[in-house]
Amino acid sequence: MTTTRLNTADADFAERLDALTAWSEERDQEVAGRVRDIIARVRQEGDAALVALTRQFDKVEADSMAALEISPARLQQALAGIDPHQRQALEQAAQRVRDYHEHQKQASWQYTDADGNVLGQQVTALERAGIYVPGGKAAYPSSVLMNALPAKVAGVDEIIMVSPSPGGVVNELVLAAAAIAGVDRVFTVGGAQAVAALAWGTETVPAVDKIVGPGNIYVAEAKRQVFGKVGIDMIAGPSEILVVCDGKTDPEWIAMDLLSQAEHDEEAQAILVSPDAAFLDQVDAALARQLDQLERGDIARQAMINRGALVLARDMDDCMAVVNRICPEHLELSMDDAGQWASRVRHAGAIFLGRHTPEALGDYCAGPNHVLPTSATARFSSPLGVYDFQKRSSLIGCSAEGASRLARVASVLARGEGLTAHARSAELRIKE
């Protein structure tokens, strides 16, 4: 296996790094057209389109939406039927995710100024949220927990989950996770048609206020196209991990941490940055040994060839400069005093501190959300959280004296903008 080697001292380092980390945002126009047609069909035909498209794409023999909805009793049956160790792990993970997100809840607030005006902010939860959960081989019960539990903590009234079941096969762990997370309704539909149903609603599927959760290129494009009708979490790219190590961590650990993301798919990105050249060689050798031990070794190997890299930096300060240039989804700081170095990080989705904190723990059970900004969008966005399921309304309540004082200011500004009705509306409140 040949993994790209970079050196920050090279004149063309920045250019090569940018080329390696770049992710094309060009839309596949053929996919966009297909998605547009699917959305239009669901909007026009409702349930009938959902059933027909599910039969076509997922090969599910269903003749009505009743056959595509999973009852609460069936969710509880799945929970009762899974391996006890799996149930315990799901419940422990759910509790940790719930506890973490409780700290994110925002409360309403207000104050009264010197003129007796009441000003503030009222925080309310969304009424209904939709979560998309991949099905088939790419079934992730952890995604159910990470998407549904923040909504529950926020106080969302109803959570609708959609998850395809290719060939009619459902994933019992996904259903069990839905039961644990308190999902209200579950439909075994997927793809762009499921996103369209959540956005506009059908006779059976309720329209939601926001859609969150990962999916394939059709799901991502559908989310892009329905944004504005509903909110979305993000348009996510391939998974990423950047590890910064001082050379003192076991190279076997670091190699497996890199592979933990590389095994997602061939376009995933795994990069190690270190000032220790010998350590980079040790990790490279460990990667070669470990790849043959992985069930998804072929995928991980291709990912490391396509977009992986081992980067030699001048020193730890140089390492942090690389971090803030890449803006990674997952960042491991495998070093002494990791907490202090974290204060130097400007852009990252999640920061894993110290040698004993592999990214994989964050994927499942540490507590913070694993839905994170990719493709350098950590420059301006954040992990999925309770705040994504809450809205804020401004509160303004004027006293007679306060209205009179504010109206004099508003009048001047409104007339300066040529908006006479605005000015007159304010001026009528002025006390002579």
KEZAGU-211668 format. One line per field, with one value per residue (C-alpha): residue number from 1; x, y, z. Coordinates in nm, 3 decimals. Layout:
# residues N
pos	NUM;...
east	X;...
north	Y;...
up	Z;...
***
This chain:
# residues 432
pos	1;2;3;4;5;6;7;8;9;10;11;12;13;14;15;16;17;18;19;20;21;22;23;24;25;26;27;28;29;30;31;32;33;34;35;36;37;38;39;40;41;42;43;44;45;46;47;48;49;50;51;52;53;54;55;56;57;58;59;60;61;62;63;64;65;66;67;68;69;70;71;72;73;74;75;76;77;78;79;80;81;82;83;84;85;86;87;88;89;90;91;92;93;94;95;96;97;98;99;100;101;102;103;104;105;106;107;108;109;110;111;112;113;114;115;116;117;118;119;120;121;122;123;124;125;126;127;128;129;130;131;132;133;134;135;136;137;138;139;140;141;142;143;144;145;146;147;148;149;150;151;152;153;154;155;156;157;158;159;160;161;162;163;164;165;166;167;168;169;170;171;172;173;174;175;176;177;178;179;180;181;182;183;184;185;186;187;188;189;190;191;192;193;194;195;196;197;198;199;200;201;202;203;204;205;206;207;208;209;210;211;212;213;214;215;216;217;218;219;220;221;222;223;224;225;226;227;228;229;230;231;232;233;234;235;236;237;238;239;240;241;242;243;244;245;246;247;248;249;250;251;252;253;254;255;256;257;258;259;260;261;262;263;264;265;266;267;268;269;270;271;272;273;274;275;276;277;278;279;280;281;282;283;284;285;286;287;288;289;290;291;292;293;294;295;296;297;298;299;300;301;302;303;304;305;306;307;308;309;310;311;312;313;314;315;316;317;318;319;320;321;322;323;324;325;326;327;328;329;330;331;332;333;334;335;336;337;338;339;340;341;342;343;344;345;346;347;348;349;350;351;352;353;354;355;356;357;358;359;360;361;362;363;364;365;366;367;368;369;370;371;372;373;374;375;376;377;378;379;380;381;382;383;384;385;386;387;388;389;390;391;392;393;394;395;396;397;398;399;400;401;402;403;404;405;406;407;408;409;410;411;412;413;414;415;416;417;418;419;420;421;422;423;424;425;426;427;428;429;430;431;432
east	0.000;0.125;0.006;0.081;0.372;0.379;0.626;0.526;0.876;0.825;0.753;0.448;0.308;0.004;-0.089;-0.058;-0.249;-0.532;-0.557;-0.564;-0.832;-1.049;-1.388;-1.580;-1.912;-2.015;-2.365;-2.431;-2.691;-2.832;-2.886;-3.032;-3.280;-3.389;-3.435;-3.637;-3.869;-3.908;-3.991;-4.249;-4.409;-4.436;-4.587;-4.846;-4.928;-4.853;-4.876;-4.922;-4.587;-4.412;-4.542;-4.457;-4.108;-4.034;-4.139;-3.919;-3.601;-3.606;-3.783;-4.035;-4.366;-4.600;-4.940;-5.011;-4.841;-4.977;-4.729;-4.445;-4.508;-4.350;-4.580;-4.464;-4.532;-4.293;-4.024;-4.063;-4.052;-3.718;-3.586;-3.691;-3.547;-3.194;-2.895;-2.895;-2.541;-2.644;-2.945;-2.731;-2.480;-2.755;-2.915;-2.585;-2.495;-2.840;-2.813;-2.473;-2.594;-2.904;-2.705;-2.460;-2.730;-2.921;-2.637;-2.717;-3.075;-3.137;-3.386;-3.602;-3.489;-3.596;-3.510;-3.666;-3.474;-3.473;-3.786;-3.987;-3.958;-3.953;-3.699;-3.600;-3.600;-3.851;-3.709;-3.945;-3.890;-3.982;-4.318;-4.202;-3.864;-3.777;-3.471;-3.326;-3.146;-2.967;-3.089;-2.962;-2.594;-2.523;-2.752;-2.639;-2.835;-2.594;-2.729;-3.079;-2.959;-2.751;-3.031;-3.336;-3.214;-3.117;-3.464;-3.621;-3.413;-3.511;-3.878;-3.980;-4.341;-4.307;-4.015;-4.072;-3.807;-3.761;-3.527;-3.526;-3.550;-3.403;-3.571;-3.806;-3.533;-3.533;-3.242;-3.344;-3.080;-3.208;-3.564;-3.444;-3.256;-3.572;-3.760;-3.492;-3.475;-3.851;-3.911;-4.284;-4.340;-4.120;-4.163;-3.954;-3.908;-3.584;-3.413;-3.525;-3.888;-3.861;-3.710;-3.988;-4.252;-4.103;-4.084;-4.434;-4.620;-4.849;-5.180;-4.987;-4.647;-4.669;-4.478;-4.194;-4.017;-3.661;-3.489;-3.164;-2.952;-2.708;-2.783;-2.649;-2.607;-2.981;-3.071;-2.814;-2.943;-3.303;-3.217;-3.054;-3.366;-3.621;-3.424;-3.636;-3.956;-3.802;-3.478;-3.195;-2.890;-2.620;-2.504;-2.230;-1.928;-1.711;-1.596;-1.264;-1.012;-0.700;-0.463;-0.192;0.064;0.392;0.534;0.487;0.164;0.173;0.187;-0.050;-0.313;-0.273;-0.281;-0.610;-0.756;-0.683;-0.837;-1.148;-1.251;-1.090;-1.314;-1.629;-1.583;-1.321;-1.354;-1.306;-1.002;-0.746;-0.443;-0.168;0.048;0.359;0.699;0.856;0.963;1.050;0.705;0.541;0.736;0.621;0.257;0.291;0.420;0.138;-0.119;0.010;-0.010;-0.356;-0.529;-0.525;-0.703;-1.007;-1.333;-1.347;-0.972;-1.006;-1.222;-0.985;-0.681;-0.836;-0.932;-0.575;-0.445;-0.706;-0.711;-0.491;-0.164;0.125;0.246;0.583;0.568;0.849;0.715;0.389;0.308;0.338;0.103;-0.165;-0.134;-0.212;-0.515;-0.664;-0.601;-0.778;-1.069;-1.134;-1.453;-1.275;-0.952;-0.746;-0.482;-0.274;-0.014;0.078;-0.124;-0.386;-0.630;-0.389;-0.321;-0.697;-0.721;-0.516;-0.777;-0.994;-1.184;-1.287;-1.610;-1.503;-1.174;-1.057;-0.812;-0.517;-0.379;-0.669;-0.950;-0.999;-1.254;-1.451;-1.570;-1.728;-1.907;-2.098;-2.111;-1.896;-2.196;-2.130;-2.302;-2.134;-2.317;-2.037;-1.944;-1.725;-1.535;-1.398;-1.747;-1.631;-1.520;-1.881;-2.092;-2.119;-2.211;-2.579;-2.729;-3.033;-3.003;-3.082;-3.428;-3.506;-3.622;-3.582;-3.844;-3.758;-3.973;-4.044;-4.294;-4.290;-4.421;-4.594;-4.286;-4.052;-4.255;-4.247;-3.870;-3.806;-4.055;-3.851;-3.549;-3.753;-3.918;-3.586;-3.455;-3.779;-3.804;-3.439;-3.532;-3.834;-4.081;-4.346;-4.595;-4.324;-4.247;-4.612;-4.680;-4.401;-4.489;-4.845;-4.694;-4.495;-4.614;-4.613
north	0.000;0.347;0.621;0.978;1.135;1.512;1.742;2.089;2.212;2.147;2.449;2.285;2.148;2.375;2.308;1.931;1.927;2.133;1.899;1.594;1.729;1.892;1.734;1.813;1.980;1.961;1.823;1.524;1.674;1.333;1.254;1.600;1.547;1.207;1.342;1.634;1.395;1.171;1.466;1.593;1.249;1.213;1.559;1.476;1.114;1.087;0.739;0.574;0.710;0.600;0.247;0.222;0.366;0.141;-0.162;-0.040;0.054;-0.166;-0.469;-0.471;-0.642;-0.386;-0.273;0.001;0.229;0.010;-0.255;-0.001;0.130;-0.036;-0.036;0.064;-0.295;-0.420;-0.182;-0.317;-0.672;-0.595;-0.449;-0.757;-0.993;-0.864;-1.008;-0.889;-0.755;-0.552;-0.416;-0.319;-0.146;0.046;0.154;0.264;0.458;0.619;0.731;0.889;1.067;1.187;1.312;1.503;1.673;1.779;2.030;2.191;2.291;2.662;2.843;3.145;3.474;3.835;4.159;4.500;4.809;5.150;5.263;4.958;4.782;4.403;4.245;3.884;3.558;3.275;2.930;2.663;2.318;2.213;2.041;1.749;1.621;1.360;1.139;0.943;0.621;0.416;0.059;-0.267;-0.344;0.016;0.006;0.210;0.194;0.453;0.700;0.650;0.749;1.044;1.193;1.117;1.181;1.549;1.606;1.434;1.637;1.955;1.870;1.791;1.668;1.392;1.215;1.039;0.793;0.665;0.378;0.160;-0.219;-0.362;-0.689;-0.639;-0.713;-0.482;-0.439;-0.545;-0.329;-0.021;-0.095;-0.158;0.171;0.348;0.199;0.311;0.662;0.709;0.746;0.793;0.652;0.445;0.391;0.146;0.383;0.541;0.740;1.072;0.958;0.932;1.280;1.420;1.254;1.407;1.749;1.772;1.493;1.232;1.083;0.868;1.027;1.355;1.657;1.755;2.081;1.953;1.649;1.513;1.205;1.057;0.894;0.820;1.067;1.063;1.138;1.419;1.571;1.540;1.720;1.995;2.032;2.036;2.285;2.594;2.394;2.228;2.268;2.017;1.939;1.947;1.808;1.575;1.455;1.148;1.078;1.229;1.182;1.385;1.254;1.473;1.272;1.364;1.021;0.878;0.683;0.317;0.325;0.025;0.237;0.528;0.304;0.148;0.490;0.596;0.277;0.322;0.599;0.463;0.155;0.368;0.397;0.447;0.826;0.854;1.050;0.956;1.178;1.161;1.464;1.430;1.597;1.253;1.100;0.762;0.745;0.803;0.506;0.292;0.382;0.314;-0.036;-0.091;0.011;-0.253;-0.522;-0.432;-0.395;-0.769;-0.825;-0.613;-0.736;-0.410;-0.406;-0.360;-0.051;0.091;0.025;0.210;0.501;0.531;0.525;0.773;1.032;0.919;1.087;1.081;1.436;1.532;1.865;2.084;2.084;2.071;2.434;2.341;2.047;2.282;2.503;2.198;2.122;2.467;2.446;2.111;2.186;1.814;1.638;1.427;1.544;1.326;1.504;1.206;1.385;1.516;1.817;1.760;1.994;2.284;2.214;2.196;2.566;2.624;2.450;2.696;2.457;2.096;1.903;1.702;1.703;1.382;1.456;1.236;0.896;0.699;0.868;0.700;0.855;0.529;0.597;0.917;0.733;0.520;0.602;0.888;1.122;1.406;1.377;1.192;1.394;1.637;1.892;1.753;1.895;2.192;2.313;2.312;2.665;2.776;2.489;2.267;1.913;1.820;1.912;2.012;2.364;2.223;2.129;2.454;2.789;3.133;3.408;3.763;3.924;4.299;4.463;4.842;5.055;5.381;5.580;5.334;5.334;5.713;5.725;5.447;5.598;5.916;5.709;5.487;5.789;5.944;5.617;5.528;5.868;5.837;5.515;5.671;5.446;5.692;5.441;5.299;5.649;5.740;5.409;5.491;5.860;5.783;5.642;5.954;6.128;6.507
up	0.000;-0.088;0.145;0.046;0.236;0.288;0.458;0.582;0.496;0.125;-0.094;-0.248;0.080;0.101;-0.261;-0.222;0.106;-0.038;-0.337;-0.110;0.123;-0.143;-0.183;-0.499;-0.432;-0.794;-0.821;-1.039;-1.270;-1.361;-0.992;-0.933;-1.217;-1.091;-0.741;-0.871;-1.054;-0.747;-0.524;-0.773;-0.794;-0.416;-0.387;-0.652;-0.568;-0.196;-0.049;-0.387;-0.505;-0.185;-0.218;-0.588;-0.548;-0.251;-0.455;-0.742;-0.557;-0.247;-0.396;-0.112;-0.182;-0.028;-0.152;0.099;0.351;0.628;0.517;0.536;0.886;1.190;1.491;1.842;1.949;1.680;1.804;2.155;2.018;1.853;2.178;2.371;2.111;2.061;2.243;2.609;2.573;2.270;2.454;2.751;2.524;2.343;2.670;2.820;2.507;2.499;2.859;2.801;2.486;2.670;2.969;2.750;2.548;2.860;2.911;2.575;2.651;2.613;2.833;2.756;2.911;2.941;3.115;3.172;3.070;3.238;3.050;3.154;2.818;2.838;2.604;2.572;2.387;2.396;2.321;2.186;2.041;1.689;1.668;1.453;1.336;1.076;1.103;0.814;0.906;0.638;0.598;0.458;0.507;0.608;0.912;1.208;1.535;1.675;1.419;1.559;1.905;1.787;1.577;1.789;2.143;2.098;1.954;2.253;2.497;2.311;2.365;2.007;2.014;1.754;1.586;1.255;1.141;0.787;0.708;0.395;0.422;0.100;0.017;0.308;0.563;0.865;1.103;1.452;1.621;1.440;1.553;1.907;1.908;1.790;2.084;2.330;2.181;2.194;1.822;1.766;1.416;1.184;0.811;0.607;0.315;0.201;-0.069;-0.212;-0.184;0.195;0.218;-0.002;0.215;0.530;0.369;0.221;0.396;0.243;0.351;0.602;0.660;0.851;0.724;0.956;1.038;1.003;0.850;0.994;0.939;0.687;0.353;0.007;-0.278;-0.356;0.005;0.021;-0.302;-0.184;0.139;-0.065;-0.279;0.006;0.216;0.257;0.279;0.584;0.774;0.736;0.946;0.676;0.344;0.464;0.272;0.338;0.692;0.805;1.083;1.153;1.420;1.569;1.764;1.932;1.854;2.203;2.149;2.048;1.665;1.654;1.829;1.591;1.283;1.394;1.475;1.116;0.979;1.193;0.956;0.639;0.659;0.610;0.234;-0.036;-0.020;0.358;0.470;0.736;0.801;1.062;1.143;1.358;1.403;1.445;1.111;1.263;1.420;1.082;0.947;1.240;1.182;0.810;0.887;1.137;0.877;0.636;0.905;1.027;0.693;0.631;0.962;0.879;0.726;0.530;0.467;0.092;0.143;0.406;0.186;-0.106;0.118;0.245;-0.113;-0.240;0.037;0.326;0.424;0.669;0.726;0.875;1.057;1.191;1.548;1.742;1.660;1.294;1.355;1.491;1.185;0.971;1.188;1.134;0.761;0.725;0.965;1.028;1.119;1.385;1.547;1.780;1.987;2.094;2.302;2.644;2.767;2.497;2.671;2.643;2.277;2.213;2.294;1.978;1.761;1.572;1.346;1.420;1.451;1.757;1.948;2.117;2.398;2.489;2.403;2.552;2.355;2.017;1.785;1.785;2.141;2.021;1.742;1.988;2.354;2.486;2.481;2.235;1.899;1.614;1.346;1.263;0.997;0.716;0.419;0.618;0.709;1.073;0.985;1.025;1.158;1.464;1.569;1.569;1.904;2.104;1.962;1.616;1.740;1.918;1.778;1.928;1.914;2.014;2.284;2.275;2.510;2.542;2.823;2.726;2.825;2.655;2.333;2.321;2.360;2.105;1.859;1.829;1.722;1.489;1.327;1.226;1.084;0.903;0.735;0.638;0.458;0.294;0.478;0.585;0.724;0.948;1.073;1.131;1.310;1.555;1.584;1.695;2.016;2.097;2.413;2.374
***
